[in-house]
Amino acid sequence: MAGSLGAGYATMAAGGNGYLLPLIPYAAAVLLSLAAYFTLPFRASTLATVIGLGPLTLLRPLAVAIACLGAVLGGGGACGLLVGAVAGAAMLCVEPLVHRRWYQQVQ
């Protein structure tokens, strides 16, 4: 019993590493764009938003799909894919829910 628990943990850890690996460059680009937005003067920070954060927001579903593929290829199997897909879906649902909650009056 303990051996199968260790094997399951190892499989999930491998899937988690495979999931996170493709997200590292995406997260680095987002952090770089946010740092530029908060530190540069107004016009340059606006440019950082238009060039960096805008396209990165549109690429978020693709980044999650690549991360799910990384979870499977990294050794997580079907269980790693399931956990990655649920985590990715939860992350992708935050922005629409927040937008509906706080910006429904803005048309």
C-alpha positions in Angstrom: 0.0 0.0 0.0 2.7 2.5 0.9 4.6 1.7 -2.3 1.6 2.6 -4.4 1.2 5.8 -2.5 4.8 6.7 -3.2 4.4 5.9 -6.8 1.2 8.0 -7.1 3.0 10.9 -5.4 5.9 10.6 -7.7 3.6 10.5 -10.7 1.7 13.7 -9.5 5.0 15.4 -8.8 6.3 14.6 -12.3 3.1 15.9 -13.8 3.3 19.0 -11.7 6.8 19.7 -12.8 5.8 19.2 -16.4 2.8 21.5 -15.9 4.9 24.3 -14.4 7.9 24.2 -16.8 6.0 25.7 -19.8 4.5 28.4 -17.5 7.9 29.7 -16.3 8.6 31.8 -19.5 5.0 33.0 -19.6 5.1 34.1 -16.0 8.5 35.8 -16.5 7.1 37.8 -19.4 4.1 38.8 -17.4 6.3 39.9 -14.4 8.6 41.8 -16.8 5.6 43.6 -18.3 4.1 44.4 -14.9 7.5 45.7 -13.7 7.7 47.9 -16.7 4.1 49.1 -16.1 4.8 50.1 -12.5 8.3 51.6 -12.9 8.3 53.4 -16.2 6.7 56.9 -16.9 3.1 57.1 -18.1 3.6 56.7 -21.9 6.2 54.0 -21.6 4.0 52.1 -19.1 1.1 52.3 -21.5 3.3 50.9 -24.2 4.3 48.1 -21.9 0.6 47.3 -21.3 -0.2 47.3 -25.0 2.8 45.4 -26.2 3.1 43.0 -23.2 0.1 42.5 -21.0 -2.5 42.7 -23.8 -1.2 39.9 -25.9 -0.2 37.8 -22.9 -3.7 38.0 -21.6 -4.9 36.6 -25.0 -2.3 33.9 -24.9 -3.3 32.7 -21.4 -5.6 29.8 -22.6 -2.8 28.6 -25.0 -0.3 28.7 -22.1 -2.7 26.6 -20.0 -3.2 24.1 -22.8 0.6 23.8 -23.3 1.0 23.3 -19.5 -1.6 20.5 -19.6 0.3 18.9 -22.4 3.5 19.3 -20.3 1.8 17.6 -17.4 1.0 14.5 -19.6 4.4 14.4 -21.3 6.2 15.1 -18.1 5.0 11.8 -16.7 1.7 12.8 -14.9 -0.5 10.7 -17.1 -4.3 11.0 -17.1 -4.3 12.0 -13.4 -1.8 14.8 -14.0 -3.9 16.0 -17.0 -7.1 16.1 -14.9 -5.5 18.0 -12.1 -3.8 20.4 -14.6 -7.0 20.9 -16.6 -9.1 21.7 -13.4 -6.4 24.1 -12.2 -6.2 25.8 -15.6 -10.0 26.1 -15.9 -10.2 27.6 -12.4 -7.5 30.1 -13.3 -9.2 31.0 -16.6 -12.6 31.5 -14.9 -11.3 34.1 -12.4 -11.2 37.1 -14.8 -14.7 36.7 -16.3 -16.2 36.2 -12.8 -14.4 39.3 -11.4 -15.5 41.3 -14.5 -19.1 40.2 -14.0 -19.0 41.0 -10.3 -17.4 44.4 -10.3 -17.9 45.8 -13.8 -21.4 44.9 -14.7 -22.6 48.5 -14.5 -19.9 49.6 -17.0 -21.2 49.4 -20.5 
